[in-house]
């Protein structure tokens, strides 16, 4: 332990023979002999150990780079990086969809960015999900963020042309839901549970089946699926569109999905998962936040469309 301190690299502390002729040694001073030297050496070793311990306590704690393990800070930075890529490509998708900035009517809008982003993002999400058990590839996750950016930017531009100001409304609502969910999770007010997760999975399957049926009815021009959002455009109780009513439950589902994401990240950190798993944490949060944003965008569009 003492050898780690440069002050103890002197031969007097390493070679016993050197002590005999070293200035201040037992023979030079003729004091105490071996017993006095041993006592002095032990005192010096204890002082060095104490100094090293104090240095360790004063040093900053080891981060993800030093430990090679997943941490909250590292996962946060990875997530921020992924969303930065998404926002850059969302801007590209927005401008591309509007053909610059000249489009003012829905029929002037191109859907190519939206379609490319949706298809590319879907394929890459499957690749990331099914290959991450063997190897995590950050490049694929960044590519997914880019395609999702094109999709989000394209569909946002499409909605903005029809309902001015809707993108800002949906963005603020999404940030509010994410912020509240994160605050409640961090404070311990909400936690994932086995029962709630089972209910969530059943609701997800039911919503997926409903969405597929709704799309099918829209493709076949069924009277019950009239309107731009199919059955979601129809009025429900108290004149409130079904899309708003169902959408509120879907937002709650998306919020619980965020809780599951936060819980998985927390478990990964506690279990000492490898650092690269922070990319999967950021990927999972991005998938959920994009889903949440699209659902809120649609809820607002349905509500404003009926008015």
N, C-alpha and C positions, 0 to 999 in steps of 0.2 A: 504494500500500500504506500509506504513511504517513498518508494522508488519513483512513483508517478509525479512527485513534486520535484521540480528542477533543483530546488535548494538542497536536496539530498543526493545529488549526483556526484558530490565530492567523494573522492576515494576513502576519506575517513569514515564514511558511513557504509562502504561497500567492501573494502578489503581490510580485514583485521590487522594484517601486517603493516599496513600503512600508518596505523594509529601510533606505532612505536616511534616513528620519526616525524609524524605530523606535528606542526607547532601547536602546543597545548595538549598534546597527547599525554598518556600516563607516565611514560619515561621522561619526556621532556620536562614536565612539570613536577614529576616525582610525587604525584598526589593520588592516593586511592587505588592505584593499580587497576586490575581487571574489574573489580567490583564497582569502582567509581565509573569506569567506562561503560559498563553494562547499564548502570542506572541512568547515565547521561544519554545513552543510545535509546533506552526505552522511553525516556522523557521526550527525546526528539521525535521518535516514531509516533507517540501519542499526539504530540503537537501537530505533526504533519497530517495524521488521520483526521484530527479535529478540523484543521484548515480545509482539508478536502471535502469533508462533510458540509461545512459551512458554504463552500463554493457550490456544492451540488444543490443545497437548499436555495441558494440565491439565484441559481441559473433558471431560465425559463423552462417550463415543462416540455417534454418531448412531444412533437407533433406527429402528424400522419407520415411525413417524409422520414422521420427518424425511426419510428416504430414499424412502418410498413403496414399499419393497421387502419381500418376505417375510423373516421372521426366525424363529429358533427360539423366542425369548421371546414374540413376538406370536402365533405359532401355538399355543403352549402355553396362553396366556390365552384364546384363542378356543376351544380344546378344553375347557378347564375350564368356560367359560361354557355350552357346549353340554351337558356332562354335568350341570351344575347344573340346567338346564331339564329334562333327562331325569329326574333324581332327584325333582324337585318333582312332575312328572306321574306318576312311578312311585308316589309316595305317594298321589296322587289315585286312580290306577288300583287300588291295593291296597285302599283304603277302599271304593271304589265296588264292587269285586268281592265284597267280604265283606259288602256291605250295611250299612256302618258297621263294626262289629266283632262282629256277632252270629253270623256263620256259623261253624259248627263241623264240618259235614259237607260232603262234595263236592257232594251234591245241593242244598245251600243256596247254592251259589256261583253268581253271575251271570257269564256269559262275554261279555257285551256290551262291556266295556272292552277285553278281550283282542282281540276281533274287530275293533272299531273301530281300535284301535292297530295291529294287524297289517295291515289293509287300507290305512289311511291312510299308514302308514310305507312300505309297499311302493310305493304309487302315487307318493308324494313322492320316494322314493329314485330312481325311474326318471326323474322330472321333473328332479331335480337333476343326475343323471348325464348325461342327453342334452341339457340346455340349458346346462351349465357351459362348453361350448366357446365359446359366444357371449357369455354374461354370467353372472356368479356372483351369486346372490341370497341373501344371508345370511338373509333372512326365511323363505325356503323351508327352509333348513337348520335354523333354529330350530323351524319347524313340524314338520319331520321328527323332531327331538329330542323334541318334545312327544308326538307319536303313538307313538314308540318307548317313551317313558316309560309311557304307558297300557298298552302291550303287555307290557312287562317287569313292571310292577306287578301287572297282572291275572294273568299266568301264574305269577308268583312266589307270589301269594296262593293260587292253585289248588294248587300243589305243596306249599306250607307246611301247608295244612289236612290233606293226606294224609300227609305225612312231616314231622313237626315238626322244626324246626332245619335243614332242608335249604337254605333260602335263605342262612343265615349260612355254611354249609359251601361252597356254590357261590360266594358272594361272595368269601370268603377264597381259595378256589382260583383264581378268576379274577384277583384282584389279584396273587396269587403268580406266575401265568403271565405276566401283563403286565409285572410288575416284573422278573422274571428275563430275559425277552426284551429289554426295554429296556436292562437292564444289560449283557447280552452284546453287543447291537448297539453301544452307546456305547463299549464297550471294544474293539470291532473283532473279537471272537471269532466272530461270525456276520455274514454278508453275503448279500445277494441275488445269485444267479448265474443265467445264462441256462438252464443245464441244470436246476438245482433248480426254477426257475420253470416250465419245461416240464413237469416231473414233477408239480408242484403243480397246474397247469391240468388235466392228464389226470386226476389224482386227484379234483379238484373235479367234473369232468364225470361221472366214474364214480359219485361219491357222490350227485350230483344225480339221476342215473338210478335208482340204487338207492332213494333216498328216494321218488321218484315211484311206482316199482313197489310199494314197501312200503305206501304210502298206498292205492294201487289195490286191493291184496290185502285190506287192512283194510276198505275200503268194501264189498267183495264177500264179506266173512266167510270168506275162504279159511282152511282149517285150518292151513296153514303160517304164517299171520300172526296166530295167536291171541295173546292177551295185550294189555295196554294200549299197548304200543309196537310191535305187529306182530312182524315177524321179529326185531327187535332184542330182544324178550323171550325168545326161544328160547335154550336152553342150548347153548354151544359147547364147545370143548376144555376138559377139566378141570372141567367144570361151570360155567365162567364164561359168563355171558350174552353173546350176540353184540353186544348194545348196548354193553357195557363194552369189549369188544375193539375194535370199530369206532370207538367213541367216543374211545378213546385216540389212534388215528390221526387222527381229525378234530380233536382238540385240537392235535396237532402241526401239522396243516394250518393251523389258525387262528393258531397262533403264528408260522408262516412268513408268513402273510398280514400279521401285524403288522410283521414284518421288511420286507416290501414297502412297507407304509405309511410306516415310518420312512425307508426308502431314498428314496421319492418326495419326502418332505418335505425330506430332505437335498439332493436334487438341485435341488428348487425354490429353496432358499436359495442354493445355489452358483451357480445360473443367474441369480440376481437376478430371480426371478419377482415380479410385482406383489403388493403386500401382501394383496390380497383372496383370493389363493390359499391363505392360511392357513385360511380357512373350509373349503376342500375338504380340507385336511389333517386338520382336526378331524372333518369328516364321515366321512372314510375310517376313521379310528381308531374312531369311535363304531360304525360298521357292524360292524367286526371284533370289537370288545369285546362287543357285544350278542350276536353269533353265538357267541362263545366262552363267554359266560355261559350261554346257553341249552343248549349242548351239554354243559357240565359239569353243569348242573342235571339234564339227562336222564340222564347217566351215573350220578349219585348216586341218582336215583330208581330206575333199573333195578337197581342193586346192592342198595339197601335193600329194594326190592320183592321180590327173590328171597330175601332173608333173612327 
